[in-house]
Amino acid sequence: MLPSTARDGLYRLSTYLEELEAGELKKFKLFLGIAEDLSQDKIPWGRMEKAGPLEMAQLMVAHMGTREAWLLALSTFQRIHRKDLWERGQGEDLVRGKEGKGDLQTTYKDYVRRKFQLMEDRNARLGECVNLSNRYTRLLLVKEHSNPIWTQQKFVDVEWERSRTRRHQTSPIQMETLFEPDEERPEPPHTVVLQGAAGMGKSMLAHKVMLDWADGRLFQGRFDYVFYISCRELNRSHTQCSVQDLISSCWPERGISLEDLMQAPDRLLFIIDGFDKLHPSFHDAQGPWCLCWEEKQPTEVLLGSLIRRLLLPQVSLLITTRPCALEKLHGLLEHPRHVEILGFSEEARKEYFYRYFHNTGQASRVLSFLMDYEPLFTMCFVPMVSWVVCTCLKQQLESGELLRQTPRTTTAVYMFYLLSLMQPKPGTPTFKVPANQRGLVSLAAEGLWNQKILFDEQDLGKHGLDGADVSTFLNVNIFQKGIKCEKFYSFIHLSFQEFFAAMYCALNGREAVRRALAEYGFSERNFLALTVHFLFGLLNEEMRCYLERNLGWSISPQVKEEVLAWIQNKAGSEGSTLQHGSLELLSCLYEVQEEDFIQQALSHFQVVVVRSISTKMEHMVCSFCARYCRSTEVLHLHGSAYSTGMEDDPPEPSGVQTQSTYLQERNMLPDVYSAYLSAAVCTNSNLIELALYRNALGSQGVRLLCQGLRHASCKLQNL
């Protein structure tokens, strides 16, 4: 509901519009539609065309605020020759500027609401927006008290973003309590630093703070005014300005007196978004510092004075940054509260999918699909990755396609994430590949061979890297050691180190690949498991072309030859039987997504036995690869789920037949699983035995399999 002053202004405006004849109201709308000073606040013509006086007043107030709506209405009255309305309107309090503190705040909150309530997706078409409140999903925040042991555990733990909050070194914190005292701070902090890696949602969080404050959901009773300062925008400014100019640039109207705001600076909050994006001149700015809020100074001096609390020391600051700039920022601040953004918890990921897909049925399908593929679902803790995955899946659903792993493989997801960093929104700086391009991948590989995830500056220097060059993928961790502090770097997630280590193997030919495969041995518990999955994925032609086109990195054909030779040796040493590590090998081959390669790799096995297939995704991997087992004579697929009534299953109590039926239907394998098996039995004339243990095909799945069994090319003897 609108505040009383805004509500009164709206109804007063509607009474003026009611005095217009039908033709005059139409002219009023036409002039409003071409008003040059509206810019992005223009009301769509489709909404104005059939609006009556009250609806028209509501549209104007909603799009531009009460006072601006009045001022525009009066100027338009003049243009349609209704001087009587213009003269009478000059006496309205809102027009004369007789606003008290509450009215001034209301005007500003209206403006903030209009500015931040809509957001553009990174791939949005011109004019296409989504509601921020409808899309935003709460991020996991923790107060940071890092030490090396805990940091190592953070990256080793698969579900680290949840386990982390249970450790005594960190404490979860909510946005509502960022500026509240706690057991360590008897006084409220004046500066809060929000740190997070690329794609963690720092800017969206800053926008949501602005919107929630304007809507009365955040910091009420704590801050009278909250101002948003974009460091990216400050980089473009080459003129001197004062704090008064800075605030005026955030205000909806020019020339308004701001002295009243400065009477209570402790009631002001400045959000400084993207400190890491500032030009080096900001970080290295030297005095004399600015001490007066009306004094004009270069923007780097002005911002430096504000952050150092030399200027308006009573105001509060909320600063967002990537970890790479923490050291420089730390030298400017006095007793800040450090908070780290960990991305989405498991529950938040689920919530995000439901918020992204307006259709609940689609959201449920997507969530069920992703839950069956754990590596992809886990990776969605990064908000940008969640967006990449949802965008791809939405395109599939809208085109009527069946859901498939998207963007088909885990490797492709990471590659798409890299692409999203290299091609940011228009008008923003592009991601720069490090000067020593391969230093990042060699650092990752050396760390992985030695099972090391924390690197010092000497490690980076050894690989020709500088911390600033690789800040997109590396976190900075500062630890206390005696009376000194030491700085260490780590990849933003262990999986990124594994991804770059796989690149190293693919780029460095036979020896690196041979070493990785020998160490791995297709054991899911091996520390190189995900790295080898990525290595296979990079053999895909599309991935290879992407690396060459965008990074100038070429993968030698010898890598494929080495992988195929290693698989052939494995078949020779195991009597042409694929059983040990079979699920792992098929999962790796699935990453390649190339028929010729998979068929050649599996041509050395006459017997394929896969046990403990526990998820739908694992079933899909096995059936997908089964199509290319052209030399296999015996194929056994042992499922460990998706069936009921077996001796290993607990007996069900009576009276739950409906629930049991529901669970069986829910756990049925997709029809495409049976379609793959059907293709396998009719394209492999060597296959004489197929065993499917605990595979819940469903009635349609059975029909599809039977079609393959009836095919003339099917030579199956035992099923």
Secondary structure as GFF3:
##gff-version 3
##sequence-region A 1 719
A	DSSP	alpha_helix	4	18	.	.	.	ID=ss1
A	DSSP	alpha_helix	22	33	.	.	.	ID=ss2
A	DSSP	three_ten_helix	36	41	.	.	.	ID=ss3
A	DSSP	alpha_helix	45	48	.	.	.	ID=ss4
A	DSSP	alpha_helix	53	64	.	.	.	ID=ss5
A	DSSP	alpha_helix	66	79	.	.	.	ID=ss6
A	DSSP	alpha_helix	83	89	.	.	.	ID=ss7
A	DSSP	alpha_helix	93	96	.	.	.	ID=ss8
A	DSSP	alpha_helix	101	116	.	.	.	ID=ss9
A	DSSP	beta_strand	118	119	.	.	.	ID=ss10
A	DSSP	beta_strand	130	131	.	.	.	ID=ss11
A	DSSP	alpha_helix	132	135	.	.	.	ID=ss12
A	DSSP	beta_strand	141	143	.	.	.	ID=ss13
A	DSSP	alpha_helix	148	156	.	.	.	ID=ss14
A	DSSP	alpha_helix	160	163	.	.	.	ID=ss15
A	DSSP	three_ten_helix	164	166	.	.	.	ID=ss16
A	DSSP	beta_strand	171	172	.	.	.	ID=ss17
A	DSSP	three_ten_helix	175	177	.	.	.	ID=ss18
A	DSSP	beta_strand	191	195	.	.	.	ID=ss19
A	DSSP	alpha_helix	202	214	.	.	.	ID=ss20
A	DSSP	beta_strand	225	230	.	.	.	ID=ss21
A	DSSP	alpha_helix	231	235	.	.	.	ID=ss22
A	DSSP	alpha_helix	243	250	.	.	.	ID=ss23
A	DSSP	alpha_helix	259	262	.	.	.	ID=ss24
A	DSSP	three_ten_helix	265	267	.	.	.	ID=ss25
A	DSSP	beta_strand	268	273	.	.	.	ID=ss26
A	DSSP	three_ten_helix	275	277	.	.	.	ID=ss27
A	DSSP	alpha_helix	280	283	.	.	.	ID=ss28
A	DSSP	alpha_helix	299	307	.	.	.	ID=ss29
A	DSSP	beta_strand	316	321	.	.	.	ID=ss30
A	DSSP	three_ten_helix	323	325	.	.	.	ID=ss31
A	DSSP	alpha_helix	326	330	.	.	.	ID=ss32
A	DSSP	beta_strand	337	341	.	.	.	ID=ss33
A	DSSP	alpha_helix	346	356	.	.	.	ID=ss34
A	DSSP	alpha_helix	360	371	.	.	.	ID=ss35
A	DSSP	alpha_helix	374	379	.	.	.	ID=ss36
A	DSSP	alpha_helix	383	398	.	.	.	ID=ss37
A	DSSP	alpha_helix	410	422	.	.	.	ID=ss38
A	DSSP	alpha_helix	439	449	.	.	.	ID=ss39
A	DSSP	alpha_helix	457	462	.	.	.	ID=ss40
A	DSSP	beta_strand	474	481	.	.	.	ID=ss41
A	DSSP	beta_strand	484	491	.	.	.	ID=ss42
A	DSSP	alpha_helix	494	507	.	.	.	ID=ss43
A	DSSP	alpha_helix	509	520	.	.	.	ID=ss44
A	DSSP	alpha_helix	529	537	.	.	.	ID=ss45
A	DSSP	alpha_helix	541	551	.	.	.	ID=ss46
A	DSSP	alpha_helix	557	573	.	.	.	ID=ss47
A	DSSP	beta_strand	577	578	.	.	.	ID=ss48
A	DSSP	alpha_helix	582	592	.	.	.	ID=ss49
A	DSSP	alpha_helix	595	602	.	.	.	ID=ss50
A	DSSP	beta_strand	607	613	.	.	.	ID=ss51
A	DSSP	alpha_helix	616	626	.	.	.	ID=ss52
A	DSSP	beta_strand	634	639	.	.	.	ID=ss53
A	DSSP	alpha_helix	657	666	.	.	.	ID=ss54
A	DSSP	alpha_helix	671	683	.	.	.	ID=ss55
A	DSSP	beta_strand	689	693	.	.	.	ID=ss56
A	DSSP	alpha_helix	698	709	.	.	.	ID=ss57
###
